[in-house]
């Protein structure tokens, strides 16, 4: 049983862009879906990447979600000026994560929320983290588990990324699934030794596994854990 979630339970995953969930927690998502957990991905899709093609990014996101076996996925900000500056629209972000249509805390009533961890060097991740923590404040639809994931660029470059990350999810045997999902993002992957290369991501997952005695793992930050 992963994270104490029984089959049929739900988790909401919030991704600032159309790849962050897979980059930071693709193995965790694959393990949850394999165990019968309904994983629902909300991609904010902040438009701060120069030259990013929305159509290409949406198709990559669709393909990766299919590989990971998520129950549902939604792209929220496809035609709004707020997407260019999410930090200036925190109220809208909080409302979106808390009570947006179809894929939100109020709509799904999930037991767990997975969002970008605090301390990212990327301003979009910072905004989504802040909004997600606010959306998960105590309420009738608040999740009992709130966790943060760290992307490979934060692991390599971020000086302020939350290093406590006490929770390790064993992702042994799931690398092929995660790698297949990652390769869906052909416009975003880079050649080694870039942090967003398959080789570097595999090395990071292997190193995380060595900390806890498994073949591979993903390290998550705990913000709330009610058992």
N, C-alpha and C positions, 0 to 999 in steps of 0.2 A: 504494500500500500504506500504510494508516494505521497509524502507530506501529510499523511493521515487522512487523505481524501478517498472515500469509497467509490467504486464504480458508479457512474450516474451523476456524480457531483460535478460542479462547474467551476472553472477558473476564467477570469477576465485578464487578458494580457494587453497592455497598452504600449504601442510602439510610436515614437515620434515620426519616423519615416517608414518607408516600405521595405525595411530589411532589418531594423534593429532588434526585433523580437527573435529572429532566427540567428543573427550574429551573436547575441548575448545569451539566449536561452533555447536555442533550437533543440538541443539534446533533452532538456527538461520537458519541453513541449511534446517531443516525440515519445518520451517515456510515459507522460500523462495520458496521451491519446491512446497509446498501446494498452494502457491499463483501464481504459473505459471512462476516463475523465473527459467531460466536455470542455474543450479549450476554445475560447472565443477571442478573436484578435481584433482590437480596435486600432487602426492605423490613423493617426492624426494627419499625416502627410504634410508636414511643415515644408513650405516651398523656399528653402534657403540654399539649396544646392544649385550652383550655376550650371546652366545648360541641361538640367534634368528634364527629361521628356515624361510628362504625366502618363501618357498612354503606355509607354514602355514600362514605367515603374509599376503601374496597375497590373499589367500582364505578368510581370515577374512576381508580384505579391500573390496573385491568384495561383500561380503555379507552385510557389513555395508552400502556401497554405494547404494545397492539395497533397503535396508530398508529406507534410507533417500530420495530416489527418485531422485538422482542426474542424470543430463542429460548425463554426460560422466565422465570417470575417467581414469587416466594413471599413471603408475609407471615408473619413469624416469631412475633411476640409479639401474639397476638390475645386471649389470655385468661390473662394472668399479671400479678401485682403488680409484677414487675420492670419492666414497661413504663412505669410511672409514675415511676421513678427509675433510669434506666439507668446513671447514674454510680456508683450504689451496688451495681451488679451487673456489674462489669467482667469477672469471671471467666466468668460465663455468656455475656457478649457475645463474648469471645474464642473460647470453645468453639463458639458458634453460627456465627461467621464462618469459623472454621478447619475445623470438622468436623460442622456441622449437616447435617440430611438434605437431599438433592437439590441445593440451591443453596448450596454452600460451597466453600472451597478444596480440601478433601480429596475431595469428591464430583465436582467438575468438573475439577480440575487445570488451571486456566486459566493462560494465559501472562501475563495482565494483571489487575490489581486496581485499581478506581477507587472511591475513598471520599472522604468530606468532608475538605477540607484542614484543617490545623491553624490554630488562632487564631480560630475562629468565636466570635461572641458568644453563641451558643445552646448551652446545656449539653448537650443531647442530641447535637448534632453533635460536641462535644468528646469525649464518651464514646465515640461510635462511631468517631471517628478514632483515639483511643488504643487501643481494642480491635482495630481493623483492622490497625494497624501491628504490634501484638503477634502477631496471628494470621498475619501475613505474614513472621514471622521465618524464618531459614534452616531448611528442612526439605525432605523429598522432594516435598512438594506446594506449596512456596513459589513464587509467581509471579515471573517475571524482571523484570516491569514493575509498579511501584506508583506510582499517580498520585493527586493530590487535586484535587477540583473545589470551586469557590467559588460559593455561591448569590448571587442579586442583593441580598439584604438584607445579607449579609456585605460585598459589594462597596461598598454604600452606607453602612453603619453601622459595620462592624467595624473597630476601630482596630488590632487585633492580627492580623488575617488575613495569612497568609504572602504577602508582596508579591513574592517572588522569581519565582514562576510562570514559569519559563523556557520551557515547552513550549506552543506554540500549535497548535491543530488548526483547519485551514481548514474552516469550515462554510458557505462561500459556496454559495448555491443550495439550502440546506436550511432556511431560515427558515420556509417555509410548513409543513413537516413538524413542526418544533419548535413553532411557534405552534399548530398543530392539536392536538398532544399537550398543550400547556399549557392550552388551552381545555377539555380534559377535566376539569381541576381547577377547576370552577366555584365550588366552596365556598371555594377558597383564593386565587384571583386577586383583585386589587384594581384600582381605577381609578387612572390616572396622577394625580399623579406618584409614587405608592407604588412602592417597589422591586419588588414582586410584580405589577406591571402589564405587559401585553404591550409597551406603548410603552417603558417603562424597560428591560426585558430586551432588546428589540431595539436600543436605543441602546447598551447595554453591549456587546453582541456586535459592533455596528458599530465602536465605539471599539476593541475588542480587535483587530478586523481591521485598523484603521488603523495599529496598532503594527507589523504584519508585512506590510502591503501587500496585504491581501486584502479582499474585500467584507465578510466577517464571519469571526469566529473565536471560539473559546473558549480561555481561558488556563488551563492546568493546572500544578500543582506536581509536580515530580518527586521522589520519595522513593527509587525504585530504578529503574535502567535498565541492564539487561544486554544488550549487543548482540554 
